[in-house]
Amino acid sequence: MTRYEQLAGMIRQQIEDDIWQVGDRLPSLRETVKSSGLSLMTVLQAYQLLESQGWVVARPQSGYYVAMRLKPFAAAKGGKGLNLSENVEISASIFDVLQACKDPQIIPFGSAFPDPSLLVEPKLSKTLASVARRFVPHSSLANLPPGNEKLRRNISRRYASYGIHVSPDEIVITAGAMESLSFSLQSVTSPGDWVVIESPAFYGALQAIERLRLKSIAIKTDPHTGIDLDSLEEIVQKYPIKACWLMSRFQNPLCSTMPTKHKQRLVEILNQNQIALVEDDVYSELYFGQEPPEPIKAWDTENNFMHCSSFSKCLAPGYRVGWVAAGKHAKKIQQLQIMSTVSASTPTQLAIADYLTQGGYDNHLRRLRRQLEQLQSQMLRAISDYFPQSVKVNSARGGYFLWLEFEPPFNANRLYKLALAKNISIAPGSMFSTSSQFDHAFRLNTSFAWNETQALAMKELGGLCHALLRECG
Ligand SMILES: Cc1ncc(COP(=O)(O)O)c(C=O)c1O
């Protein structure tokens, strides 16, 4: 953490402890320079950070004042009960929503991708150009599955930096996380098998289940603690579950992160019943605090957990480079890959491997996390300013989504259509389930640069929510 972030953290704590109250003038920059021993620039950066996070407001020629606090939002409720699907069919509706996000005229609050301008990393482009100049045809053969060795070693080192042992030999490089997730699921199932997922779940899980002709049991998932473990325990007694696909941190779309105790109990349930885990962890590097929460893979004593991630959300979406730390399933996954897409693209694997070796990735990530945290605060403030009071909001200390709920019969599919007519996209809750139980909810992407257009779009969206609620009576 930088010095200005430390100072901002300290002042934030003082505001939370009511040492400084709403409307109070904070000590001037000069006074803080004197009391903290930090430079004027550092103090100014700290105050600006607090301002961007909505804790203070600057008044010209007067100083920084403690801002009105956002009213706490009511907590989102998430899903109910179980949802068994013997015939999962979801792809068509999702395709329409995703297509809408491609149109540059549309404000992409429904997008699953981070704002591309956050991921401009000139060093990586240079590395790709240099790789292309040096590229020899033999390279494509040398980097067939499991993929480029230097890249796998670099990924192993990143696991090690978080205290997790993953050997380069168990890593398979894939074309993005979607491919690693899909192959992981396929490696432990046959058509007709039962698979457990979250409710609501990332629509990629629903699509993979549909494509592999599996049967799913979606278990209610709490916006704060994740998948319901009592229900899971009951289900594994009744059904021959082959795999469990979930996200233990910064879940898409709910933004839930499982507490450590829940993760450990989940591991026990899976191991006792010999159920393979497909852990989707694409937002792992986008945590806001000092340390990330741990992935479930950290407790994989049986080598039966497949931890899937990629560089798509934090570095280079278009490069399509992902991986799975696949434990004992690594070989099977390589076979599946050879039989379908053959391998991930070689030049982009080499470029990311060189980029990681050169250093600078951590600086990029620190900057990105800071920006995402600030952008999330702006969106929360806009919701507080423009949305009906009855909105329930769930946010995470990481990633770039917010999950919003109103009470039924509010219908987010209708909100989606009305918003799209005004060139604003949202991701309606129906994308994340084969049931209609999330029709009153939607997901917003918070990563887009905050400007007047975004603010107006949020105001417009809030207005539509007011109108829909009035219709509901
Ligand atoms: C939760 C989740 N998993 C996986 C993916 C796919 O990642 P990739 O683009 O690396 O294939 C996404 C992308 O939206 C996602 O949101």
The ligand as a Gaussian input file, in Angstrom:
#p B3LYP/6-31G(d) Opt

LIG

0 1
 C      -17.515000     -15.362000     -13.975000
 C      -16.854000     -15.479000     -15.307000
 N      -16.182000     -16.591000     -15.608000
 C      -15.573000     -16.746000     -16.791000
 C      -15.618000     -15.759000     -17.746000
 C      -14.929000     -15.978000     -19.060000
 O      -13.629000     -15.462000     -19.026000
 P      -12.713000     -15.430000     -20.342000
 O      -13.059000     -14.160000     -21.062000
 O      -11.327000     -15.452000     -19.858000
 O      -13.056000     -16.622000     -21.157000
 C      -16.319000     -14.585000     -17.471000
 C      -16.420000     -13.541000     -18.483000
 O      -17.336000     -12.764000     -18.507000
 C      -16.938000     -14.433000     -16.220000
 O      -17.600000     -13.322000     -15.882000

